[in-house]
Structures are given as C-alpha cells and as structure tokens.
Amino acid sequence: MKKWQLQDAKNQFSKVAEDAATCGAQVVTKHGKDAVVILSIGEYEKLVKPKESLREFLRRSPLSGTALDLKRDQSAGREAGL
C-alpha cells in the first residue's frame, strides 16, 4: 500500500487512481497522518456489499416465526389542540 502526501496526490491524481485500480489501496496523508484511502471500485464494492440479503437476515432473526399482531385500532383517536 503506497502512501502519498496530500499535495503529491493532488498533483498526480491520475497516477494515484491508476495505482489504486492496478496495485491496490492508496493512502493519502495530511500533515503526516493517514487521512484517506483511495480504492478501486471493485475493492469498494466488496466492502459495502451486504454479506447476506435482507430476507436471509430476517429469517435468521431470533424473532423469526413470531406471530405479530398487525390489527389497527379503528378508534378516532384523541383531540389535538392546535
């Protein structure tokens, strides 16, 4: 993983982006400290892609199979003084 000072990364952004796409993550430093990481779109998608679908997650839930009371109270409600 190559590190770039912010000014160098700004001046050579095309090279930083190309290296991220071909060589892996590129770290940009600001005032000598790691500030940001530039990734290829493929690496980014691996990070943000859900590990499982929402359906699978809900099926695994401890509440799976629990009966829910979805009846709605039909009363008019209360008066609101606006």
CORWO-V196353 format. One record per pair of residues at least 6 apart in sequence whose ideal C-beta (glycine too) atoms are under 8 Angstrom apart, sorted by sequence separation. I is the first residue (numbers start at 1). GAP is how many residues later the second one is. D is the distance in whole Angstrom. If there is no record, write none. Layout:
# CORWO-V196353
{{I	GAP	D} {I	GAP	D}}
This chain:
# CORWO-V196353
{{20	6	5} {28	6	8} {29	6	6} {58	6	7} {9	7	5} {19	7	5} {27	7	5} {28	7	6} {4	8	8} {28	8	5} {39	8	8} {52	8	8} {27	9	8} {28	9	8} {16	10	5} {27	10	6} {28	10	7} {26	11	7} {27	11	8} {4	12	6} {16	12	8} {25	12	5} {26	12	4} {25	13	7} {25	14	5} {24	16	8} {2	17	6} {9	17	8} {20	18	5} {25	18	7} {9	19	5} {20	19	6} {21	19	5} {24	19	7} {20	20	5} {2	21	7} {17	21	7} {4	22	6} {6	22	6} {16	22	6} {1	23	6} {3	23	8} {4	23	7} {5	23	8} {6	23	7} {1	24	5} {2	24	5} {3	24	5} {4	24	5} {5	24	6} {6	24	5} {1	25	7} {2	25	7} {3	25	8} {4	25	7} {1	26	6} {3	26	6} {6	29	7} {9	29	8} {3	31	7}}
